[in-house]
Every structure is written in structure tokens, then in C-alpha cells.
Amino acid sequence: MVRKLFNKLFNIRQKTSIAQPKGFRNDTSVQDELANISTKPQKQTATEEVPISDSVDVSALFYSLLFPAKTTDTGGVANNLEKAVIADVEHALSSPQGIADKVLKLPTRIAELNTRLSDDSVEIKQLIQLIQQDPVLSVDLLKLCNSPAFRRGDNEVTSLQQAFVQLGREQLKRYVTTCLVREMIAIKPIYYRRFGLQIWRHSLQVAFLSTQFTDGLSVEEQEAAFMLGLLHDVGKIAIFKMLLDEFQLAEPGEQPNSWLFRQVMTSKSLTLSALLAQCWQLPKSFESSLSQLANLNSKPVKPLPAVVWRANLISECSMLFQANKLDDACLTRLLIDADLSREEFAILHDKLKEI
């Protein structure tokens, strides 16, 4: 209400142009090829959707899935809704503790359960009793154990005791963490289906893929890779919640529809993820890895963030390809960046479709 009154008093309604931020990747050998297939859509009727092979924004792949480009794409001009969200994000970057405390609070049980699950002196019976104290967690855990992507046998897991026997402590620790992080997305069902579900599915896919590319990493680094994959997009989740708040104040029918918004949200969300990791007092390696991922001018060279970076790109390609929003030519060029053949991608893509 205050923002509307302010805008009305000062007549802040006209769209303004903002310089395009730098691209998501800076490997010029690949970017030159990508530029050829990421041209902006031509003018068409207002209701006609442009083929995605001409409008997918390779510098902000995931947001191209959430907010597909149409003929109404305003390019480098932000509408009022987008400007409001960008302003909210800038405020969050300057005061991330407020987001960590109020908007996206990491469940405190994660640290406690991880410590208990990592302690071999703690008996399984005690661990089961601890998990059973949270009925929702218990049900979500069994659902995850029996999901197509994470199921480890032919028989259905029907109890926590069976889950411990079949999975072991380390694998179960990953599942418990997954279920607890999932609790952070508490939003209205109508919006969850459109945006939140996509973000959460992407996070699960990156966590899963991160465990597939851990050759040469220690056991501790492998666990960290899964956790980083799961948490690397918490900044997107926080921004998504800000977007929902701004929807309440926006003009009817106003939607994020510019490449500017997609690119700014990509870069800012990764920075916010790193800041939230610091606010949550996660291990320093998490903050360091997320900060490297937030540096959009270069591909990470250190093993841990490099694994998550690659997993993120493959998941983005898979989700866009599954939604028929990425043509073969564009996919082939992106897989060069991911150092993955089409045959290898096909195998991973089949697995990711189950998540």
C-alpha cells in the first residue's frame, strides 16, 4: 500500500531501461556459439508464443523455464513488478540475516540429526525414536525412500527400521536433510505448482547429480557436494517468496517477462545463497563454494563447486529439454560446456525425469 501511494505521488509508473548484466558463463569459445541460437524473438501478435529455440535465455537458463519468453518480452526494460522484486532483492543482499531469520529459516533439526546420524556410538533405536518425534518428517522420509529416483531395492520401505537397514546411516542422513530442507518452501499450492515445485525439483536433481560426479573427492566432500546441490538455490527460493509478496501489489496480469529480470535474478540468487549459508553458520567450505558459484564471470576450478556447477547446468538442460523448451541444436552446444556427450546426457536425463 505504501509503495503504491509513493509511486502514485511521484508518478513512478513509466518503464525504465537498465543495462544488461554480464552473461551466466564466460567461456567465449562456447558463448560465441550460444549467441547464435539465443536471439531475441521477432515481433508477432501479442498472444502468439515464440518458439523457445529462438527465445531461451542461455545466460539465465532456469529462469527461462520459470518465466518463458513470449512476444511481450520487454528485453532490457523492467516492468513495475520486476523493479519491485529487484529492489527487494537488493535490500535482502544488504541485510541477509533478516531473510535467514524470517523468510527462509533453515530448520535447526538438521544440525542435530546430522550429528546423531554421523555418530556411530548412537544406536539405531535412538535415531529412529528421534525421527519418529516428527511424524511429518517420518512420512516424508518413507516417501522419498520409495520414490523412483531414490529407491534402492524391489521391496517397498515401510518402516524407519527397514530404511536404516536398506540405506545405511550416510544415505539416510542425506534423505533426512532433503526432507528438512523441503520444509522451507511453505507457500500457497497454486504458486507452488507453478514456481516452487520447479525450484525444488531442480534442487533435488542437482543434489542427485552432484553425487554422480564425485570421483577423486573424499567422503566428507561427497557429503558436502550433496548438501551444496540441495542448498545452492536457496537464494532462488527466497526471491520466489519475495515475488509472491509483490504479486499482491502488482497490476492485474503483470508478470516477470524480460530477459533483464531473468539474468539479474540468476546472478543475485546465487549471491544470496552464499550470504544465507553464512547467516546459517554452515561450514566455511559451503560459503566459499557458493561464492565461487556466484562469480558468473568464470567456471569454478576447485573440485567441490565445479561438481555443483556442472550438475546445475545438466539439470537445467534436462528440465528445459523435458518441457520442450530447448531444441537439439541449443542442447548440443550447452552440453559442450557441461563436458557431456549426448549419449551420456540421455542416460542422466532418463534418471532425472523420475525426480
N, C-alpha and C positions, 0 to 999 in steps of 0.2 A: 504494500500500500504506500509506504514511504517512498519507494523507488518510483512508483507511478506518478505520485504527486510531484516529486523532484523533476522527473522527465517532462511532466506537463508544464511546470513553472518555467523551465529553461528550454522548453521545446526541443528536447533531445530525442528526436524520432528519426532523423534522417540517417540513412546508412552511410558508413564511412569506410574508406579503403585502408587496409593495413598491409604492410609489406609481407610478402610470402616468406615464411621461415625456411630454414635450411631443410634439405631432404632427410629422410629417415636413414638412408645409407649413403656412404660417400665413396664407395668403390667405383671410380669413374669408368673402369672397363666394363662394368656391368650397368652402371647408371646410364651410359650413353645408349645402350640397347633398350633399357627400360623406358627411356624418354620417348622412344619411337612408338611405344604401344600404350602410353598413358596420356594421349592428347585429350584436351578438354572437349566436351560434347558440342556439336553444332546446334544452331538454333532450330527448334522444332516446336510443335504445338505444346501448350502448357501441360497437357495431360499425358503426352507420349513419353515413355521412358526410353532413354538412350541405351543401346546395347552396352553391357558392362565392359566388354573388351575395349571400348573407347573411353570409358569413364572411371575405371577403377584407379584409385589414387595409390600408386605403389609406395609413396612416401608415408602413407598412413593406412596400411592395409586393413587393420582390424576395424577402424572407424568407417572404412568403405563398406564393411559388412553391416555395421550398425546403422549407418546413415547413407544408403546408396545414393550415388549422384544421379540426378534427373535433369531435365531440361531447365528446371528452375534453379539449378546450381548457380549461386551468385559469385563463385570464384573467390577473389580476394576481398569481397565485401561482406562484412559481418552484419547479420540482422540483429534486432534488439535482443532476442533470446540468446543468441550466441555471445553478444557483447556482455550480457549479464552473467553468463556462465564463466566466461573468460575472466571477468572481474572477480568472481567468487574464487576461482582457482588461484589467481594471483594473491588474493588475501590468504588462502589456505597455505600457499608456499611460504608466506611471510610469518604465519602463525600455525605451523603444522600440529602443535600439541593440542590445539582446540579440536582439530579433526580427529586426532587419535583418542581424545577423551570423550567426544560427544557423537561424532558422525560415524566413525569406523573404529570401534573399540575391539582390540584383539582379546579373545577370551582368555582369562587368566588361568583357566584349567589346562591350557596347552603346556605350559612350562611344568606344572605339577605332574601331569600324566606322562609327559616325555621323560621326566626324571625317574619316575617309578618304573616305566617300561624299560628304561636303559639300565636299571639296577638289577643285576642277576640275583641278588640276595633277596629281592622281594618275590614272594611266592605268587604263582599264577592265581591262586584262590583270592589273594588280597587284591590283585589287579582287577579281577572280574567283579569283585564287590565294589571296588571304587568306580568302575564304569557303570555298573548297574544302578548306582545312585542317581544317574541321569538317564531316565527312560528314553528320552528323545535321542540322546547320543547312542544308546544301545540299539534302538531300531534303525537309525541311520547307518550305523556300523554294519549291521547284518545286511541291509540293502546293498551297501557298497561291496561287501564280500561276495554277494550273489549277482552283481551286475556283470554283463557280458565281458566288459573290458578287464575287470579285475578278478574274475572268478578263477580259482586255481585248481579246480577238480570237477568231476562229473556230478558229484553229490552236492546238494544244496546245504549251505551252512545255516543251521537252525538255532545255534546257541553260541554264546561267547566262549564257552569251553572248547567247542569244536573249532571256533575261529582261531583260538590260540594254538591248538594242535596242528591245524592245517596251514596256518600262515607263519607262525613264529613271532617272536617279540618285535623284531625290527620291521617286518612288513606290517604288522598290526599297528605299530607306532605311526607309520605313515597314514594308515587309514583313519586312526583316531584324530590325527592332526587335520586331515582333509575334512572330516565331519565337523570339527570345531570351527575351522576357518569358514566353512559354508554358512555357519550361523550369522556371520557378519552381514550377509545380504538379507536384510529384513525390509522388504518393500512390497508395495501393492501388487497382487497377482497379475493384473493387466499389464503393468510395466515390466514385471519380472520376465514375463514370457517374451516380450519384445526386445528387451535390452539385457536385463540381469542374467537370464538363462544363458545367453550367448557369452557374456563375460565369464561366468562361472565355468561353462563347458570349455572355453579356451584355457582357463587356468588349469583345469584338470588335465587337459591334453598336454600342456607344456610341462606339467609335473611328471606325467607319464613318460613323455619323450625324453625328458632330462635324465631319467634313469636308464634310457636305452643308449645314451652316448657317454657313458662314464668310464670307458676304458682308460686306464692309467691314473684314475682318481682313487684316493684312499676311501675306506669305508665311511669315514666321517664326511669326506667331501661328497660322496654319493648321497648320503642322507641330506646334506646341505643343498645339493642340486635339486632334489625333490621338493624340499621346502621352499627354495627360491622360485622354482617353477610355479608353485602354488601361490606364492605371495607377490610375484613380480608385478602383477596387475592390480594390486590393491588400490593404487592411485586411480585407476580407471573406475573401480567400484565407488570410490569416494566422489569422483567427479560425476558419475552417474546419479548419485543421490542428490548432488547439487543441482543437476539438470532437472530432476523431478520436482524440486522445490521451485525452480524458475518456471516450470511449465504452468504452475498455478497462477503466475503473474503475467504470463505471456499472452499475446493476442491470440484469439481462436485460430487454430490451424497452423500457427507458426512452428516451424521445425528447424533443426540444425541442417543446413543444406549447402554449405560452402566448403571448398577444399581447404580454405583457411582454418575453419573450425576443426576439421579432421586432423590437420597437421599440428596445430597448436595443442590440441588435446593429446596427441600422441607424445609429443616431447614433454609437455607439462606433467602428464600422468606418470611417466617413468621417474621424473624428478621427485614427484610427490610420494611415490612408492619408497624411494630411498630415504626421504625425510621421515616417513611413518615408521620405517624399520628402526631408525634412530630413536624416535619417540617411544616405541615399544620396548626399547632396550634389548633388541635382538643382538646376537653376536656381531662383532665388528665386521666379520667377513661378509655378512649379509648386506650391511650398509655399503661396504666397499664395492661389492659385486653389483648391487642395484645402481650405484652411482656410475659405474662403468657402462651399464646398460643405458643409462640416461644420457650418456655422451653420444649424440646421434651423428657426430662427425666421423666416427671410426668404429670398426668392428672390434669387440673386446679381444684381447690377446691372451689374457690369463685364463687358465682352463675352466674354472667354475663359471664365470659369467659367459664365456664363449659357448659352453654347453647350453645354457639357458637361452642365449641369443639365437642359436641355431634351432632349438626346439620351438621357440616362439615363431620364427619365420615359417617353419614347416607347418605348424598348427594353423597359422593364418592362411597359408596357401590351401591347406586341406579344407578348412571351413568355407572359404570363398569358392573353391572348386566344387564342393558338395552342393553349395547353394546356386550353382550355375552362374557365378559372378566372376569367373576367371577363365578366359579361353586358353586353349592349348599353347598358343604362342607365348602368351604372357607367363603362364606357369613354367614353361621350359626355361625362360630367361631368369625367373626368380629362383628356380632350383639350382642354377649355376651359382648363385650367391650362397645357397644352403649347402653346396657341395654334395648334392644328392642326384642320383640318376632317376629317370622316370620309372624304371623298374623298382628301385628301392622305395621311391615315393608311393607307388601303387600298393606295396605291402603295408607301409605305415598308414596310408590313407584308409585302407580297409579296417585296420585296428582302431583308428581314431573315430571312425563313423559309429563305433559301438559306445563311445563315451558321450 
